[in-house]
Amino acid sequence: MLFIIGGETFFIMERKMTIKDIAQLAGVSPATVSNVMNKTGRVSKETVSRVIEIVNEKNFNLNASARTLRQKVSRLIAILVPDYSESENTYHGQELGIANPFYLEFVSKTEEILSKHGFETIFKVVSVKSDLKFIKERNLDGVIVIGAHEGSEFTSKVVSYNVPVVFVDSYLSNGEVSLINTDDQLGGYLSTRHLLGLGHQKILFISGELQSSGVNYERSLGYQRALEEHGVKIEPSFIIQTDVTVEEGRALAHRLAFKNNEFTGIVTTADALAIGLIRGFYECGISVPGQVSIVGFDDISVSAFIIPSITTVHQDFELKAKRAAILLTKLIHGSDSEKIQQDNLLPKLIVRESTAEPFSK
């Protein structure tokens, strides 16, 4: 407020209106004002009208941070990706989150849905050696974990904080946690069967690390099942583990191009790998699908637009994000009917330009 006294100008800061002030003007208790503002408790219509009239007249806004402290909620959700590498270097973790477009697409869709329910979202790639204290320090309302492993200390730590949690792409035997997965074994089976149906016999399987309770391992089981059904011998040397990035796929293609391998088809566990392989083979003068057919996994948005467009296993990001986000909000709000949910979403094969019948030598 501005005053002019004796030709001098003075600024006097007005004291902000508080709940106590509103309560005094309305002739009610501060608790009643809080109930009216937060739409909680039992308050008569007359009292609600009187409080609202004064609130509007005084242009009063309940401080959001104060509301958070009183209600002990933050409206904040964390989406966590555990980094199982030996190093605790956080740079590797951030690289993991950025290098595989799957995370970006899933997180963006989850964030969009959670925002409609009034939640803000943070995305963190964290070392499995992390103490995860930030879950309590940030007063998180809930957590979504992507890619937790059975028996991992990380998984136990997340559960021990007793915050609502939904695990995505996590094969856990604990029947007391909520899981949203894709049927990854079926996905690996569909992609391999597709190549076998085209006439390929020598098929590589290129994957991230094969953990016994991870999505890559499940996809490898599908690969092996399809080979066995077609009477094709499983060659251990045809199963290759690597980092799941476009750049690593490109580098791997360069190495494979000069080994004179007999393979004519490749099943991958991520479109990021497939994109890198296609680029790397192109740089080495190897045609896709003329000489090598490649199948991806995920069906990220760019897969339909590169040349050649990628034959891939489609998983419904939007449905998976919706299931995870809505389930978490129900857990946060204490819905007994939704305490435990374990979904296994069905994938489907999308056939595009990166696969064809094997070339004739």
N, C-alpha and C positions, 0 to 999 in steps of 0.2 A: 504494500500500500504506500502511496506517495503523499507526503504532506509538505506544504510550503509555510514556513514560520519565519517572520521577519526577513523575508527575502531569501532565506536559506532553504534548500530542498533536502528533505530527509526521506529515506526509505525505511519503512518498518515492515519486517517480515510477519505476515499473518500466521498465527499458530494453526496447524492443520486440525481439522475437525476429527474427533475420535469417536469410537463407539460409546464411550461414557457420556460424551456431549450429546449425542443423539438420544441416548437413553434418558438423560435428564430432561431434554426438551419434550420427549414423548411420554414421560412419567412412567417408564418401565425400567426393568433391569437391563444391564449390558448383555446378559445371556439371552434375553428375549430379542434384542436387536440382532445379535449374532444368529439366532435361529431364523429370524425373518430374512436376513441377508443370504444365509446359506440354504434356506428352504428346508430346515430341519426342525425337529421337535413339534409340539402341538401349541399353536398360537391362534387366538381367535381372529376372525376376519376383521373385526373392528380394529384390533391392535395392529394387525398387518397393514391395514390401510393407513393408520395414523403414522406408523414408522416409515412406510414407503413415501408418504407425503413429505415428511420432514427430510428424509434422505434426498429426495429429488430437489426440494427447496434449497438445501445446503450443498447440493452437487457433491454428495459424499460417495467415495469409492472405498470399499473394504480392501485394504492393502493385501495384495496377492501373497506376499511372503509371510505376512502375519497369519493369513488363512492357512497356509501350508504348515506353519509351526503348530497352530492350534489343532489342526486335523491330522497332523503327522503324515501328510501325503505330499508328494513333490510334483505329481503329474508328469513324471519323468521315467522313461523306459530305456533300458540299455539293450542293444543287440550286440552280442559278443561272439567272436570267432576265436576259439583257442588255437594258439600257435604251438604245435607239438615239436618244433625244431629244438635242437639241443641248446642253441644260443638263446640268451635272454635279450638280445639286441632288439630294441623296439622297432628299429628301421625295417628289419626283416618282416615284422608283423604288419606294418603299414604297407609294405610291398605286397604281402600276401593279399591284403584286402583290396588293393587297387588292381593288381595284375590279373585277377580272375573276374571277368565281368559278371559272373553269376552273382557274386555278393552285392555288387552295385544295383543290379536289377531287382533282386529279392528285397534288399533293404529299402530301396526307393518305394516299392509297392507297399511294404509293411508300414513305412513311415506315413505314407498317404492315408492309409486306413486308420492308424492310431491317432493321427491328428484330428480326424473327424470325431473321435471319441474324447478329445480334449487332452491328449498326451503329446509331449515332446519326446524326441528320440535321439539317442546318441549311439554311434556305431564305433566299437572298439575291437581291434585285434589284440589279444592279450596273451602273454606267455603263460603256459600251463603252470609255471613256477610262481606266478603272481599270487599274492595273498588275497586279492579281490576285496580289500577293505573298502574300496570306493563304493561298493554296493550299499554299505551302511552309511559311509560318510556323505554320499550324495542323496541318501534317503530315497533310493530308487523304489518305485512302486512295483516294478516287475522286471523280469529279464527274459530275453529270448536268446538261446544259445544255438549256434549253427555248427554242427560237426563235432559233438562231444564223443569221446570214446569210452567204451565199457571198461570199468576198473580204473579209470584215470582219477588221480587225486584232484584234478581240476573239477571233474564232475561232482565229486563228493563235497568239495568246498562250496560250489554253487548251491547245492541242495542244503548245506548246513546253515546258510544264512536265513533260511525260512522266509524267503520272499517268493511271491508267485513266479513260477518259471515254466516256460515251454521250450522243449528241446526240438530242434529241427535237424533233419538229416543226421540223426543220432540213433544208433542201434544199441539200446540199453535194455537190460533184462529187468530193471527195477519197475515193477508194476505199479508203483506209487507216484510215478512222474508222467507228465503229459508229453506225447511225442507226435510230431507231424513229419512223416517221411514220404518219399516217393518209393515205389517198388523198384529199387535199383537193380535187383537181380533180374527182374523182368526186362528192364531197360537194356542191360548188357546182353541178355538173350536175344532180344529183338534186333539189335544192331548186328550181332554176329550171324544170326539166322538170315538176315537180309543179304549179307555178303555171300554166305554159303549158297543161298538160292540163286545168286547170279553166276555161280560156278567157281567162286574162289575157294581154294583149299589152304593156302599158306597165308594165314591172317595173323598179324601182329596185334597185341593188346598193349596199348600205351596209356599209362595211368600215373596218378600221384601215388604216394606211399600206400602200400597195402596193409592197413591195420585190420586185425580180425573183426573189429566191430565198426568198421567205417564204410562209407558209401562206395569207395573204390573197390574194396574187397568184395562187397555184394555184387558189384557190376562184373567183377572178374569171375564170380561163380556163375553168372549168367552166360558169360563168354564160354566158359568151360563146358557148361551144360549143353549149349548149342553144338559145340564141336563133337561132344560125345554122342549126341543124338544122330549126327550125320556120319559117325564112324571116322572122324578125323582125329588123328593123334595129337595130343596136347604137347607142344614143344616148350619146355621151360624157358629156353632162350628167346622165345617169341613174346614173353611177358616182360615188359620194360617199365621200370619205375623212374619217374623224373618229377621235377617241379612242374606244377600246373600253371604255366604262363605261355603267352604267345611267343615270347622270345626263346624260351626253352624248346618249344615245338619246332621253331625255325632252326635252331642249332642242332637239334636231334635229326631233322631231315637232312642236313648237310652230312652228318656222320653216317646215316643210313645209306645215303646215295652212293657212297664210295666203298661200301662193304660187299657189293655184288650179292646181296641177299636175294632169295627166290620169292620173297613175299609179294603178293599182288594186292592185298587188302590190309587195312588198318582200322581197328576199333579203338576209339579213344574214350576217356571218361569225362571229357570237357570240350566244349567248342573252342575254348582258348587254345588248347593243344592242336585241334584240327586246323584252325586258322594259321597257326605258326607252321605246321607241317606243310600246308598247301603253299605258303610263301616260300619256305625253304626248298621244297622240291622244284618250284618254278625257277628259283635262282640257280639250281643245279641242272636245269634242262630236262626235268622229269615231269611228264604230264599227269595231271589229275583231272579226270579219272582215266585218261588214256593208258597210263602205265601202272598207276596205283589208285585204288579206290579208298576213300576215307570217310568214316562215319564219326560224327561228333556226339556230344551229349549235353543237354540243357535247352537247346533252341533259344539262345540269346538273340536279341533283336537284330544284330548285325549279320547273323548267320545266313539270312535269306538274301543278303545284298552283296556279299563278296563274290568274286569270280574264281572258280565256280562256286555257286551257292551250295551250302553244306547239307548233305543228308544227315539227319541228327535225330536223337531221341528227345522228344518234346516233353518237358515237365511244366506244368501249369504254375508259373510263378505267382500269378495273381490269386489263384485259388489257394495255393500253399500259404501265401502271405496273409490272405483273408482268414483262413482257418487259424493260423498261429496268433494273429492279432486279436481276433474276436475271442478266442479261447482265453488268452491272457487277460483281457479286460473282464471277463466273467470271473476268472480266478481272483482278480484284484477286488472285485465287488462282492466276493464271497458267495457266488452261486453254487450251491451244493450239487445241483444237477450236472455241473460241468467240471467237477473237481478233477477227474481223470479222464483223459481222452487220448486214444492212440490210433491215429489215422495212417493209412498206407495208400497214398494216391497213385492212381494208375498212369503210367507214361504211355506215349504212343510214338511210333516211328514216322518221321516226316521225310519222304524221299525227294531229293533235289538232284543237283547236277554233279556232286562229288563222287558218285558211285556209278559203276557200269560193269558189264561183263569183263572178265580178265582179258588182257590183250594176248594175242597169239605171237609167240616168239618165232 
